[in-house]
Amino acid sequence: MSRDEPITAESIDRLCSAAQLPLPAERRRALAPMLAQLVAAANELSRKMSGSGYRGIVPILRFPER
């Protein structure tokens, strides 16, 4: 799934198959619009929080290397 690909019932089918998640087809179809809205909102928030006006108040998270 590419970063710019829209969330569709087909993309959820692929994700469920890759994760071996036995989600019934009717639930997968119902999940597509919800997940599409969630991803769009998360992307919008990410763009907003990465702006220069927020850099002083948002900590930078860095995971330690193992």
N, CA and C of each residue as an Amber inpcrd file, in Angstrom:
protein
   198
   0.8530000  -1.1750000   0.0000000   0.0000000   0.0000000   0.0000000
   0.8930000   1.2310000   0.0000000   0.6940000   2.0780000  -0.9630000
   1.5310000   3.2690000  -1.0430000   0.9730000   4.3690000  -0.1520000
   1.8030000   5.3230000   0.1080000   1.4450000   6.4350000   0.9840000
   0.2790000   7.2590000   0.4320000   0.2050000   7.3760000  -0.8780000
  -0.8130000   8.2160000  -1.5120000  -2.0490000   7.4430000  -1.9670000
  -2.0360000   6.1390000  -1.7960000  -3.1710000   5.3260000  -2.2260000
  -4.3600000   5.5570000  -1.2940000  -5.5410000   5.7800000  -1.8510000
  -6.7090000   5.9760000  -0.9800000  -7.0850000   4.6760000  -0.2640000
  -7.7110000   4.8140000   0.8900000  -8.1830000   3.6560000   1.6420000
  -9.4790000   3.1760000   0.9930000  -9.4730000   1.9520000   0.5390000
 -10.6490000   1.3620000  -0.1050000 -10.9030000  -0.0100000   0.5100000
 -12.0320000  -0.5920000   0.1750000 -12.3260000  -1.9520000   0.6440000
 -11.2430000  -2.9200000   0.1580000 -10.7400000  -2.7000000  -1.0530000
  -9.6990000  -3.5790000  -1.5990000  -8.3900000  -3.4320000  -0.8310000
  -8.0250000  -2.2040000  -0.4710000  -6.7770000  -2.0260000   0.2780000
  -6.9000000  -2.6250000   1.6770000  -8.0880000  -2.5520000   2.2660000
  -8.3000000  -3.1780000   3.5730000  -8.2430000  -4.6940000   3.4330000
  -8.7650000  -5.2370000   2.3370000  -8.6470000  -6.6760000   2.0820000
  -7.1800000  -7.0910000   2.0570000  -6.3470000  -6.3150000   1.3570000
  -4.9160000  -6.6360000   1.2720000  -4.2500000  -6.5520000   2.6390000
  -4.5820000  -5.5080000   3.4130000  -3.9900000  -5.3610000   4.7420000
  -4.4010000  -6.5040000   5.6670000  -5.6730000  -6.8660000   5.6350000
  -6.1530000  -7.9700000   6.4760000  -5.4910000  -9.2860000   6.0730000
  -5.3220000  -9.4880000   4.7910000  -4.6500000 -10.7060000   4.3250000
  -3.1970000 -10.7310000   4.7710000  -2.5130000  -9.6040000   4.6320000
  -1.1070000  -9.5350000   5.0330000  -0.9390000  -9.7470000   6.5360000
  -1.9000000  -9.2560000   7.3200000  -1.8310000  -9.3970000   8.7780000
  -2.4700000 -10.6930000   9.2610000  -2.9780000 -11.4880000   8.3290000
  -3.6900000 -12.7240000   8.6500000  -4.8090000 -12.4580000   9.6580000
  -5.5460000 -11.3890000   9.4020000  -6.6610000 -10.9770000  10.2500000
  -7.9630000 -11.4710000   9.6190000  -8.6290000 -12.4300000  10.2510000
  -9.8370000 -13.0080000   9.6580000 -11.0770000 -12.1440000   9.8810000
 -11.0870000 -10.9800000   9.2800000 -12.2100000 -10.0540000   9.4160000
 -13.2210000 -10.3400000   8.3060000 -14.4990000 -10.5480000   8.6520000
 -15.5020000 -10.8340000   7.6170000 -15.5800000  -9.7080000   6.5770000
 -15.9110000 -10.0800000   5.3540000 -15.9380000  -9.1250000   4.2360000
 -16.8640000  -7.9470000   4.4960000 -18.0240000  -8.1810000   5.1040000
 -18.9530000  -7.0680000   5.3550000 -18.3730000  -6.0690000   6.3610000
 -17.5860000  -6.5380000   7.3070000 -16.9430000  -5.6210000   8.2550000
 -15.8130000  -4.8570000   7.5860000 -15.1060000  -5.5050000   6.6680000
 -14.0360000  -4.8240000   5.9290000 -14.6050000  -3.6720000   5.1090000
 -15.7250000  -3.9190000   4.4440000 -16.3510000  -2.8600000   3.6310000
 -16.8110000  -1.7010000   4.5050000 -17.3500000  -1.9920000   5.6790000
 -17.8110000  -0.9350000   6.5860000 -16.6400000  -0.1540000   7.1730000
 -15.4970000  -0.7900000   7.2740000 -14.3220000  -0.1580000   7.8600000
 -13.6650000   0.8550000   6.9240000 -13.7930000   0.6680000   5.6340000
 -13.1000000   1.5170000   4.6550000 -13.3900000   3.0070000   4.8200000
 -14.6470000   3.4610000   4.8760000 -14.8840000   4.9070000   5.0070000
 -14.3810000   5.4700000   6.3340000 -14.5470000   4.6820000   7.4040000
 -14.0780000   5.1370000   8.7180000 -12.5640000   5.3030000   8.7400000
 -11.8750000   4.2920000   8.2330000 -10.4170000   4.3250000   8.2250000
  -9.8970000   5.4180000   7.2980000 -10.5710000   5.6450000   6.1820000
 -10.1620000   6.7060000   5.2580000 -10.2370000   8.0680000   5.9430000
 -11.3000000   8.3100000   6.7010000 -11.4310000   9.5810000   7.4210000
 -10.3790000   9.7070000   8.5160000 -10.1110000   8.6140000   9.2150000
  -9.1150000   8.6300000  10.2810000  -7.7210000   8.9320000   9.7340000
  -7.3650000   8.2910000   8.6400000  -6.0500000   8.5160000   8.0310000
  -5.9350000   9.9470000   7.5170000  -6.9860000  10.4670000   6.9010000
  -6.9630000  11.8490000   6.4050000  -6.7870000  12.8300000   7.5580000
  -7.4930000  12.6140000   8.6640000  -7.3670000  13.4990000   9.8280000
  -5.9800000  13.3920000  10.4510000  -5.4350000  12.1900000  10.5260000
  -4.0940000  12.0030000  11.0830000  -3.0440000  12.6870000  10.2120000
  -3.1890000  12.5930000   8.8950000  -2.2500000  13.2580000   7.9940000
  -2.3350000  14.7760000   8.1310000  -3.5480000  15.2960000   8.2570000
  -3.7260000  16.7400000   8.4340000  -3.0830000  17.2080000   9.7410000
  -3.2970000  16.4670000  10.8130000  -2.6930000  16.8180000  12.1000000
  -1.1750000  16.7360000  12.0270000  -0.6560000  15.7240000  11.3620000
   0.7890000  15.5780000  11.2140000   1.3860000  16.7660000  10.4710000
   0.7310000  17.1860000   9.3810000   1.2210000  18.3570000   8.6340000
   1.1940000  19.6070000   9.5070000   0.1150000  19.7760000  10.2510000
  -0.0130000  20.9530000  11.1130000   1.0680000  20.9600000  12.1940000
   1.2600000  19.8370000  12.8540000   2.2020000  19.7720000  13.9700000
   3.6580000  19.8280000  13.5150000   3.9180000  19.5650000  12.2460000
   5.2920000  19.6540000  11.7550000   5.6600000  21.0740000  11.3450000
   4.7120000  21.9900000  11.4320000   4.9750000  23.3860000  11.0860000
   5.9250000  24.0500000  12.0680000   6.6010000  25.0600000  11.6120000
   7.6140000  25.7290000  12.4380000   7.0280000  26.3450000  13.7010000
   5.7770000  26.7390000  13.6860000   5.1580000  27.3380000  14.8610000
   4.9720000  26.3780000  16.0180000   5.0380000  25.0850000  15.7500000
   4.8250000  24.0850000  16.7970000   6.1170000  23.4200000  17.2550000
   7.2140000  23.6980000  16.6280000   8.4580000  22.9930000  16.9470000
   8.9400000  23.2380000  18.3660000   8.6320000  24.3920000  18.9200000
   9.0840000  24.6880000  20.2800000   8.2510000  24.0450000  21.3630000
   7.0420000  23.6130000  21.0310000   6.1770000  23.0430000  22.0630000
   5.9620000  21.5430000  21.9270000   6.3600000  20.9790000  20.8220000
   6.1790000  19.5500000  20.6060000   7.5390000  18.8720000  20.7050000
   7.6830000  17.9350000  21.6490000   8.9810000  17.2620000  21.7710000
   9.2580000  16.3770000  20.5560000  10.5100000  16.2320000  20.2510000
  10.9230000  15.3500000  19.1650000  11.1470000  13.9740000  19.7670000
  10.5080000  12.9870000  19.2120000  10.6210000  11.6270000  19.7100000
  11.6630000  10.8910000  18.8980000  12.6060000  10.3200000  19.6020000
  13.6390000   9.5470000  18.9270000  13.7580000   8.2180000  19.6400000
  13.6390000   7.1550000  18.8910000  13.7500000   5.8320000  19.4750000
  15.2200000   5.4420000  19.5580000  15.6260000   4.8450000  20.6690000
  17.0340000   4.4450000  20.7960000  17.3650000   3.3330000  19.8050000
  18.5740000   3.3670000  19.3130000  19.0100000   2.3100000  18.4000000
  19.4490000   1.1190000  19.2220000  19.1720000  -0.0330000  18.6940000
  19.5420000  -1.2580000  19.4300000  20.7780000  -1.8560000  18.8600000
